[in-house]
Amino acid sequence: MVDEAPVARVEADISRYQLALDAVDVPKPGSAAVLEALLARDRLADSLDDTSRNPERVQRVVDLDERLRRASARLNDASWAAWRQAAGATAGRWWWHLDEAQQREATERSTLWLFLAGMFMTATLGLGADISLKFWGSGAGSLSVVSAIVTVVLTGGPLTTQGRDVAGWLIGRLHLPLRYRGGTMLAASLLFFVLALLLRVVALPAWARAYNDRGVSLIQAGNLAGAQRALNRAVSIDPQYAQGYYNLGAGYLDVSDYVQAGLLFRQALAADRSLDLAYSGLGYALIHQGKPEQAIPVLYGGLAVAQDDAARVALYTNLGQAYRDAGRLVEAESALNEALALNPQEPAAHCTLALVAEEAERASDQIRLHWESCLRYADPTQPRGRELAEMARAHLKLLEVPK
């Protein structure tokens, strides 16, 4: 016959344990409630002996223990070590070591998350180094300095001791359970990676365009030195920015540095084979380097990809000049007529056609007509326009001299 006293005591201890767990089984259990549950579990362990065990009672205890494990996982500020010392808890009483179990479990679960976080942090560091190099390599202007500071904050933070300390402090302030901390670190590292990627993919081209626009404005204002600095920064920030290389090459054409201009036009075409005006610029630079035969296939390459009539006019005009310099007057005249068919007011085409007519010993009226058209359409506000106008005046004056 079963002794009623031990059974009653066990039932009472189970009830007290359950009531203690009711106070713990809340979203944010307090330390005092958890401690009360642990002490209740101690009393239950002391009263649960062979005479009071049966399958139904043991299963109830197992279910309550599971509630204690779940509740302990939500506790962040329990002083487990101090509790164990004060209660004289033995190693066999597992409930006094739930923090250690939770720590082991969290560590095991966090291994993959921390590995992935490390991968994203490494990728972020690589992006940050690349972005910083481009900004600082383009010169320490105010735009570069601000951009580099932003880059360091967004990409370097997670990988420095101070950055990790800040991340740990923030996670601690969120009172996250241990099992969520690995995932939180992964989410944070992924966020920094995405921000760095956005800087690389979106911000860099935007900064390059800003420097390019500034360079174009400076060219129009006649500040070629300032324009070169701005455009050099544009292509340093975005080495694939074809328009920046083209505009920088055009700036070197304005100072008659045809070799450097040619190199920049080639870089523009390496970045974008469809940039039709870069073909025109490269052909023009080769012509003025005394290499008209090399310029001809380049200019035909531009005509194959030309997107609008303005580009075709420039290409045909330069092609006519290349043919003229190569001594191929018939082909030169044909190319220049193609340019004038697209734009009858192209002064460079009229000037070059006048030179072709002179060399072919055409009628003076035909020669005069082209020189007069060149003078009429040349833009006196532009260096190239003034150059063409001076050439036309000189040749018109020579036509007035009796032979």
Secondary structure in CASP SS format (residue, H / E / C, confidence):
PFRMAT SS
TARGET T0000
AUTHOR 0000-0000-0000
METHOD secondary structure of the structure
MODEL  1
M C 1.00
V C 1.00
D C 1.00
E H 1.00
A H 1.00
P H 1.00
V H 1.00
A H 1.00
R H 1.00
V H 1.00
E H 1.00
A H 1.00
D H 1.00
I H 1.00
S H 1.00
R H 1.00
Y H 1.00
Q H 1.00
L H 1.00
A H 1.00
L H 1.00
D H 1.00
A H 1.00
V H 1.00
D C 1.00
V C 1.00
P C 1.00
K C 1.00
P C 1.00
G C 1.00
S H 1.00
A H 1.00
A H 1.00
V H 1.00
L H 1.00
E H 1.00
A H 1.00
L H 1.00
L H 1.00
A H 1.00
R H 1.00
D H 1.00
R H 1.00
L H 1.00
A H 1.00
D H 1.00
S H 1.00
L C 1.00
D C 1.00
D H 1.00
T H 1.00
S H 1.00
R C 1.00
N C 1.00
P H 1.00
E H 1.00
R H 1.00
V H 1.00
Q H 1.00
R H 1.00
V H 1.00
V H 1.00
D H 1.00
L H 1.00
D H 1.00
E H 1.00
R H 1.00
L H 1.00
R H 1.00
R H 1.00
A H 1.00
S H 1.00
A H 1.00
R C 1.00
L C 1.00
N C 1.00
D C 1.00
A C 1.00
S C 1.00
W H 1.00
A H 1.00
A H 1.00
W H 1.00
R H 1.00
Q H 1.00
A H 1.00
A H 1.00
G C 1.00
A C 1.00
T C 1.00
A C 1.00
G C 1.00
R C 1.00
W H 1.00
W H 1.00
W H 1.00
H H 1.00
L H 1.00
D H 1.00
E H 1.00
A H 1.00
Q H 1.00
Q H 1.00
R H 1.00
E H 1.00
A H 1.00
T H 1.00
E H 1.00
R H 1.00
S H 1.00
T H 1.00
L H 1.00
W H 1.00
L H 1.00
F H 1.00
L H 1.00
A H 1.00
G H 1.00
M H 1.00
F H 1.00
M H 1.00
T H 1.00
A H 1.00
T H 1.00
L H 1.00
G H 1.00
L H 1.00
G H 1.00
A H 1.00
D H 1.00
I H 1.00
S H 1.00
L H 1.00
K H 1.00
F H 1.00
W H 1.00
G H 1.00
S C 1.00
G C 1.00
A C 1.00
G C 1.00
S H 1.00
L H 1.00
S H 1.00
V H 1.00
V H 1.00
S H 1.00
A H 1.00
I H 1.00
V H 1.00
T H 1.00
V H 1.00
V H 1.00
L H 1.00
T H 1.00
G H 1.00
G H 1.00
P H 1.00
L H 1.00
T C 1.00
T H 1.00
Q H 1.00
G H 1.00
R H 1.00
D H 1.00
V H 1.00
A H 1.00
G H 1.00
W H 1.00
L H 1.00
I H 1.00
G H 1.00
R H 1.00
L C 1.00
H C 1.00
L C 1.00
P C 1.00
L H 1.00
R H 1.00
Y H 1.00
R H 1.00
G H 1.00
G H 1.00
T H 1.00
M H 1.00
L H 1.00
A H 1.00
A H 1.00
S H 1.00
L H 1.00
L H 1.00
F H 1.00
F H 1.00
V H 1.00
L H 1.00
A H 1.00
L H 1.00
L H 1.00
L H 1.00
R H 1.00
V H 1.00
V H 1.00
A H 1.00
L H 1.00
P H 1.00
A H 1.00
W H 1.00
A H 1.00
R H 1.00
A H 1.00
Y H 1.00
N H 1.00
D H 1.00
R H 1.00
G H 1.00
V H 1.00
S H 1.00
L H 1.00
I H 1.00
Q H 1.00
A C 1.00
G C 1.00
N C 1.00
L H 1.00
A H 1.00
G H 1.00
A H 1.00
Q H 1.00
R H 1.00
A H 1.00
L H 1.00
N H 1.00
R H 1.00
A H 1.00
V H 1.00
S H 1.00
I H 1.00
D C 1.00
P C 1.00
Q C 1.00
Y C 1.00
A H 1.00
Q H 1.00
G H 1.00
Y H 1.00
Y H 1.00
N H 1.00
L H 1.00
G H 1.00
A H 1.00
G H 1.00
Y H 1.00
L H 1.00
D H 1.00
V C 1.00
S C 1.00
D C 1.00
Y H 1.00
V H 1.00
Q H 1.00
A H 1.00
G H 1.00
L H 1.00
L H 1.00
F H 1.00
R H 1.00
Q H 1.00
A H 1.00
L H 1.00
A H 1.00
A H 1.00
D C 1.00
R C 1.00
S C 1.00
L C 1.00
D H 1.00
L H 1.00
A H 1.00
Y H 1.00
S H 1.00
G H 1.00
L H 1.00
G H 1.00
Y H 1.00
A H 1.00
L H 1.00
I H 1.00
H H 1.00
Q C 1.00
G C 1.00
K C 1.00
P H 1.00
E H 1.00
Q H 1.00
A H 1.00
I H 1.00
P H 1.00
V H 1.00
L H 1.00
Y H 1.00
G H 1.00
G H 1.00
L H 1.00
A H 1.00
V H 1.00
A C 1.00
Q C 1.00
D C 1.00
D H 1.00
A H 1.00
A H 1.00
R H 1.00
V H 1.00
A H 1.00
L H 1.00
Y H 1.00
T H 1.00
N H 1.00
L H 1.00
G H 1.00
Q H 1.00
A H 1.00
Y H 1.00
R H 1.00
D H 1.00
A C 1.00
G C 1.00
R C 1.00
L H 1.00
V H 1.00
E H 1.00
A H 1.00
E H 1.00
S H 1.00
A H 1.00
L H 1.00
N H 1.00
E H 1.00
A H 1.00
L H 1.00
A H 1.00
L H 1.00
N C 1.00
P C 1.00
Q C 1.00
E C 1.00
P H 1.00
A H 1.00
A H 1.00
H H 1.00
C H 1.00
T H 1.00
L H 1.00
A H 1.00
L H 1.00
V H 1.00
A H 1.00
E H 1.00
E H 1.00
A C 1.00
E C 1.00
R C 1.00
A C 1.00
S H 1.00
D H 1.00
Q H 1.00
I H 1.00
R H 1.00
L H 1.00
H H 1.00
W H 1.00
E H 1.00
S H 1.00
C H 1.00
L H 1.00
R H 1.00
Y H 1.00
A C 1.00
D C 1.00
P C 1.00
T C 1.00
Q C 1.00
P H 1.00
R H 1.00
G H 1.00
R H 1.00
E H 1.00
L H 1.00
A H 1.00
E H 1.00
M H 1.00
A H 1.00
R H 1.00
A H 1.00
H H 1.00
L H 1.00
K H 1.00
L H 1.00
L H 1.00
E H 1.00
V C 1.00
P C 1.00
K C 1.00
END
